Amino acid sequence: MMLGIAPIAVNSLPFIAIAIGLVMLAWSRWRGAFLPAMAVASILVTLSWTRPIDVLALGLSLIPPYIAVRFVWGRTNFKSSSLISLLVVWEVLLFIYLRKYEWAGGLAWLDHPIAVVGLSYMLFRVIHLLVEAPSLGHLPFSSLRYSTYILAFWTLLSGPIQRYEAFCKGLDSVGRPETEDILAASHRGVNGLIKAFLIAPVFLKASNLEALGAPGADWLDFAIIFYCYPIYLYLNFSGYTDFMIAIARLCGVKTLPENFNHPYIARNLLDFWGRWHISFGVWIRTYVFTPISTGLIRRAPPSAHNVLLAMIVVTTFLIVGAWHGTTLNFLIFGLLHAAGILTTGAYGRLLKALLDRDARKAFERHPLVHGVSVLLCFHYVAATILLFPNSVPDLIAAFGGFASS
């Protein structure tokens, strides 16, 4: 790596030392130096994962947007969208190149470790700034703030996705929290580390498909594999988020958004995406689904609205799938969730046609109906999440071989 040191991972001593150092600075009388210290820490974590060529790639991704954002910052009368559109296209194409999507064609990919170092989250923050810059003139902006916002070490690797307004508001509140808040944040941080790095790996090891091919494999082995990876993914991701939010709150920053709200008790896929990776869902709705649906449906006749809406849902979830990973598995994941969302919508329209509002609410709230809905939704989500660590042929071979044995 560029610095000649091991990547600074979340569960490493260097990362813990950086976090403790920033907390101590936030609590001290020198808290005014928190922003530059945060910038140095974030750049250090980023560089620990990269080589010189990766830094060049980061420069190509981050410097042109900074120049554009600097130019349009606060210019509410800025009319031309061609510059912003061009840069958004540039960012997306560069992202696809660096992530090495297998479905993008037989190009001669270079090996860029930066592709796994939060590139997705950088892209989200950059696009947010490009789109919103003209309306953010009431907030301070500088190269220091830009680099710290984009590379913030507590959102670099796995989010959550923070808006620039929240980032600035958080900096304004840096300081020593109340004792009650310190205890709550510390408790959450410790729980997050335990969830992500002690409990979650147990479920990851148990989710290995090879167990189904072992002699004497039975339905218990099937159930363990089916349920363990979704549990691992939730514990790992939510535990990481808990730890990052805890560090921020110990520094007095309360504006990192929540990312999870008991997603596995969702009653349908619409509900699930309001509970799972919440900051990502809000970003996709704000910058993908809403602009596309508003623009297309406004121009289309009413008779075409349902078909267009279905196409937009599919497009949106193909993007959701592609964001999660580079293989065809993730596109299939997106298509399955689009199908689930469309089915949920059709089911809702059917209930609306058959029952009046009060009867429909009573039906949906019935304990049996609600319980069955939660079970169906969880198992559908769990089945699709198995596409993350496994290829479709491997899943078919493993489960098909087990069923026929």
C-alpha positions in Angstrom: 0.0 0.0 0.0 1.0 3.6 -0.5 2.1 4.3 3.1 3.8 0.9 3.5 1.4 0.0 6.3 -1.6 -2.4 6.5 -5.0 -1.0 5.6 -6.5 0.7 8.6 -9.6 -1.4 9.1 -12.4 -0.6 11.5 -11.5 -3.3 14.0 -7.7 -2.4 14.0 -5.8 -0.7 16.8 -4.8 2.2 14.5 -8.4 2.9 13.7 -9.3 2.8 17.4 -6.4 5.1 18.2 -7.5 7.6 15.6 -11.1 7.5 16.9 -10.0 8.0 20.5 -7.6 10.8 19.5 -10.5 12.7 17.8 -12.8 12.2 20.7 -10.1 13.6 23.1 -9.6 16.6 20.8 -13.4 17.2 20.6 -13.5 17.3 24.4 -10.5 19.6 24.8 -10.1 23.3 24.6 -8.5 22.8 21.2 -11.7 21.5 19.6 -11.4 24.3 17.0 -8.8 22.2 15.3 -11.2 19.3 15.0 -12.0 19.8 11.2 -8.3 19.8 10.1 -7.6 16.8 12.4 -10.6 15.0 11.0 -9.3 15.7 7.5 -5.8 14.3 8.3 -7.3 11.2 9.9 -9.6 10.6 7.0 -6.9 11.0 4.4 -4.6 8.7 6.4 -7.2 6.0 6.5 -7.9 6.4 2.8 -4.2 6.3 1.8 -3.6 3.2 3.9 -5.7 1.3 1.5 -4.3 2.8 -1.7 -1.4 2.8 -4.1 -0.2 5.8 -6.2 -2.3 4.7 -9.2 -5.3 4.6 -6.9 -4.6 8.1 -5.7 -4.6 9.2 -9.3 -8.0 7.5 -9.8 -9.3 9.3 -6.8 -8.0 12.6 -8.1 -9.8 12.0 -11.4 -13.0 11.3 -9.5 -12.9 14.0 -6.8 -11.0 17.1 -8.3 -13.3 17.9 -11.3 -16.4 17.9 -9.1 -14.8 20.1 -6.5 -14.0 22.7 -9.2 -17.6 22.6 -10.5 -19.1 22.7 -7.0 -16.9 25.6 -6.1 -18.0 27.4 -9.3 -21.8 27.0 -8.8 -21.8 27.2 -5.0 -24.7 29.3 -3.9 -25.5 30.5 -7.4 -29.3 30.0 -7.3 -29.6 31.7 -10.7 -27.3 29.2 -12.3 -29.4 27.9 -15.2 -27.2 25.6 -17.2 -27.4 22.0 -16.1 -25.2 20.7 -18.9 -22.0 21.1 -16.8 -23.5 19.2 -13.8 -25.0 16.5 -16.0 -21.7 16.0 -17.8 -19.8 15.6 -14.5 -22.4 13.2 -13.1 -22.1 11.1 -16.2 -18.3 11.3 -15.8 -18.5 10.2 -12.2 -20.8 7.3 -13.0 -18.7 6.0 -15.9 -15.5 6.3 -13.9 -17.2 4.5 -11.1 -18.2 1.6 -13.4 -14.6 1.4 -14.7 -13.0 1.4 -11.3 -15.5 -1.1 -9.9 -14.8 -3.6 -12.8 -18.3 -4.6 -13.5 -18.3 -8.0 -15.3 -21.4 -7.2 -17.3 -19.9 -4.0 -18.7 -17.9 -5.8 -21.4 -14.5 -7.4 -22.1 -12.4 -4.4 -21.3 -8.8 -4.7 -20.0 -9.5 -3.8 -16.4 -6.8 -2.5 -14.1 -6.7 -3.7 -10.6 -7.8 -0.9 -8.3 -8.1 -1.7 -4.6 -9.8 1.7 -4.2 -12.8 0.0 -5.7 -13.5 -1.6 -2.4 -12.7 1.4 -0.2 -16.0 3.2 -0.1 -16.0 4.3 -3.7 -19.8 3.9 -3.8 -20.2 6.3 -0.8 -17.8 8.8 -2.3 -19.9 8.8 -5.5 -23.1 9.4 -3.5 -21.6 12.4 -1.7 -20.1 13.8 -4.8 -23.4 13.6 -6.8 -25.3 15.1 -3.8 -22.9 18.1 -3.8 -23.0 18.5 -7.6 -26.8 18.6 -7.7 -27.4 20.7 -4.5 -24.5 23.1 -4.7 -26.5 26.1 -6.0 -28.9 25.9 -3.1 -26.2 25.4 -0.4 -24.8 28.9 -0.4 -25.8 29.5 3.2 -23.3 26.9 4.3 -19.5 27.3 4.4 -17.5 25.5 1.7 -13.8 25.0 1.2 -11.3 22.4 0.0 -10.8 21.3 3.6 -14.5 20.8 4.2 -14.9 19.1 0.8 -12.2 16.6 1.3 -13.3 15.9 4.9 -16.9 15.4 3.8 -16.0 13.1 1.0 -13.4 11.0 2.8 -14.8 11.2 6.4 -13.3 8.2 8.0 -16.4 7.3 9.9 -18.5 7.1 6.7 -15.7 6.1 4.2 -16.1 2.3 4.0 -19.8 1.6 4.6 -21.6 4.8 5.2 -24.1 5.9 6.4 -24.7 8.4 3.6 -24.7 11.9 5.2 -26.0 15.0 3.5 -23.7 18.1 3.4 -26.1 20.1 5.5 -26.0 17.5 8.2 -22.2 17.3 8.0 -21.8 21.1 8.6 -24.4 21.0 11.4 -22.4 18.2 13.0 -19.2 20.2 12.9 -20.9 23.1 14.6 -21.8 20.8 17.6 -18.4 19.2 18.2 -17.6 19.1 21.9 -18.0 17.0 25.0 -21.5 15.5 25.2 -23.6 15.2 28.4 -22.6 12.3 30.6 -25.8 10.5 29.7 -25.0 10.8 26.0 -21.4 9.6 26.6 -22.7 6.5 28.3 -25.3 5.8 25.7 -22.8 6.3 22.8 -20.2 4.1 24.5 -22.7 1.3 25.1 -23.8 1.5 21.4 -20.2 1.5 20.2 -19.2 -1.6 22.3 -22.4 -3.4 21.1 -21.6 -2.5 17.5 -18.1 -4.0 17.8 -19.5 -7.1 19.4 -22.2 -7.5 16.7 -19.9 -6.9 13.8 -16.7 -8.6 14.8 -17.5 -11.2 17.4 -21.0 -12.5 16.6 -21.4 -11.9 12.9 -18.3 -14.0 11.8 -19.9 -17.1 13.5 -22.9 -16.8 11.2 -20.7 -16.1 8.2 -18.8 -19.4 8.8 -22.0 -21.3 9.2 -23.4 -20.0 5.9 -20.9 -22.0 3.7 -22.8 -23.8 0.9 -20.3 -26.6 0.9 -22.0 -28.0 4.0 -25.0 -29.1 1.8 -22.7 -31.4 -0.1 -21.3 -33.1 3.0 -22.4 -36.7 3.7 -25.5 -36.8 5.9 -26.5 -33.2 5.2 -30.1 -32.7 6.4 -32.8 -30.1 6.6 -31.1 -28.6 9.6 -28.0 -27.9 7.5 -30.3 -26.4 4.9 -31.9 -24.1 7.4 -28.6 -23.0 8.9 -27.2 -22.0 5.5 -30.4 -20.3 4.5 -30.7 -18.1 7.6 -27.1 -17.6 8.6 -25.9 -15.3 5.8 -28.8 -12.8 6.1 -28.2 -12.7 9.9 -24.5 -12.2 9.3 -25.0 -9.4 6.9 -27.4 -7.5 9.2 -25.1 -8.0 12.3 -22.0 -7.0 10.4 -23.5 -3.9 8.6 -25.6 -2.6 11.5 -22.8 -3.3 14.0 -20.4 -1.2 11.9 -23.0 1.6 11.6 -23.6 1.5 15.4 -19.8 1.9 16.0 -19.4 4.8 13.6 -22.5 6.6 15.0 -21.1 6.1 18.5 -17.7 7.6 17.6 -19.4 10.6 16.0 -21.7 11.1 19.0 -18.8 10.9 21.4 -17.3 13.8 19.5 -20.6 15.7 19.9 -21.7 15.0 16.3 -25.4 13.9 16.3 -26.1 14.2 12.6 -24.9 10.9 11.2 -28.2 9.3 10.0 -29.6 6.0 11.3 -29.3 3.2 8.8 -31.4 0.4 10.2 -34.7 0.1 11.9 -35.4 -3.6 12.5 -35.6 -4.5 8.8 -36.4 -8.2 9.3 -39.7 -7.4 10.8 -40.9 -5.5 7.7 -44.3 -6.5 6.5 -43.5 -6.1 2.8 -40.6 -5.0 0.5 -41.6 -1.3 0.5 -41.5 -1.4 4.3 -38.2 -3.3 4.2 -36.5 -0.6 2.1 -37.7 2.0 4.6 -35.9 0.0 7.3 -32.8 -1.4 5.6 -29.8 0.8 4.8 -32.1 3.8 5.3 -29.7 6.5 4.1 -29.1 4.6 0.9 -32.9 4.2 0.3 -33.4 8.0 0.8 -30.6 8.8 -1.6 -31.9 6.5 -4.3 -35.4 7.9 -3.9 -34.1 11.5 -4.0 -31.7 11.3 -6.9 -32.9 8.4 -9.0 -36.5 7.3 -8.5 -38.2 10.7 -8.0 -36.4 12.7 -10.8 -37.0 9.9 -13.3 -40.6 9.3 -12.4 -41.5 13.0 -12.2 -39.8 13.7 -15.6 -41.3 10.8 -17.5 -44.8 10.6 -16.0 -45.3 14.4 -16.5 -44.7 13.9 -20.2 -46.7 10.7 -20.7 -50.5 10.2 -21.1 -52.3 8.9 -18.1 -52.9 5.6 -19.8 -49.2 4.9 -19.8 -48.5 5.9 -16.2 -48.7 2.4 -14.7 -46.4 0.8 -17.3 -43.9 3.7 -17.0 -44.0 3.4 -13.2 -43.2 -0.3 -13.4 -40.3 0.4 -15.8 -39.0 3.0 -13.5 -39.2 0.7 -10.5 -37.2 -2.0 -12.4 -34.6 0.6 -13.6 -34.2 1.9 -10.0 -33.7 -1.6 -8.5 -31.3 -2.6 -11.3 -29.2 0.4 -10.1 -29.7 -0.7 -6.5 -28.4 -4.2 -7.4 -25.5 -2.8 -9.5 -24.5 -0.6 -6.6 -24.3 -3.6 -4.2 -21.9 -5.6 -6.4 -20.2 -6.0 -9.8 -21.5 -9.4 -10.9 -24.7 -10.5 -12.6 -25.9 -11.9 -9.3 -26.5 -8.4 -8.0 -28.5 -7.4 -11.1 -30.7 -10.5 -10.5 -31.0 -9.3 -6.8 -32.3 -6.0 -8.1 -34.7 -7.5 -10.5 -36.1 -9.8 -7.8 -36.7 -6.8 -5.5 -38.3 -4.8 -8.3 -40.6 -7.8 -8.8 -41.4 -7.8 -5.1 -42.1 -4.1 -5.0 -44.4 -4.3 -8.0 -46.2 -7.3 -6.5 -46.6 -5.4 -3.2 -48.2 -2.5 -5.2 -50.5 -4.8 -7.1 -51.6 -6.5 -3.8 -52.3 -3.1 -2.3 -54.4 -2.0 -5.2 -56.4 -5.3 -5.0 -57.1 -4.7 -1.3 -58.1 -1.1 -2.1 -60.6 -2.4 -4.7 -62.1 -5.0 -2.4 -62.2 -3.2 0.9 -62.9 0.3 2.1 -60.2 2.2 4.0 -61.2 1.2 7.5 -61.7 -2.5 6.6 -58.4 -2.6 4.8 -56.5 -1.1 7.8 -58.2 -3.6 10.1 -57.3 -6.5 7.8 -53.7 -5.5 7.5 -53.3 -5.0 11.3 -54.8 -8.4 12.1 -52.1 -10.3 14.0 -52.3 -13.3 11.8 -52.2 -11.3 8.6 -49.3 -9.1 9.9 -47.4 -12.2 11.1 -47.7 -14.0 7.8 -46.7 -10.9 5.9 -43.6 -10.5 8.0 -42.6 -14.1 7.6 -43.1 -14.0 3.8 -41.2 -10.8 3.5 -38.3 -12.0 5.6 -37.9 -15.3 3.7 -38.1 -13.6 0.3 -35.4 -11.1 1.4 -33.3 -13.9 2.9 -33.5 -15.9 -0.3 -32.4 -12.9 -2.4 -29.5 -12.0 -0.1 -28.0 -15.4 -0.7 -27.1 -14.0 -4.1 -24.5 -11.8 -2.4 -21.9 -14.4 -1.5 -22.9 -17.1 -4.0 -23.3 -17.4 -7.7 -26.5 -18.5 -9.3 -25.0 -21.8 -10.6 -23.6 -22.6 -7.2 -26.9 -22.0 -5.5 -28.7 -24.1 -8.0 -26.2 -26.9 -7.7 -26.1 -26.8 -3.9 -29.8 -26.6 -3.2 -30.8 -28.7 -6.3 -28.3 -31.4 -5.3 -29.6 -31.4 -1.7 -33.3 -31.6 -2.8 -32.6 -34.6 -5.0 -30.5 -36.5 -2.5 
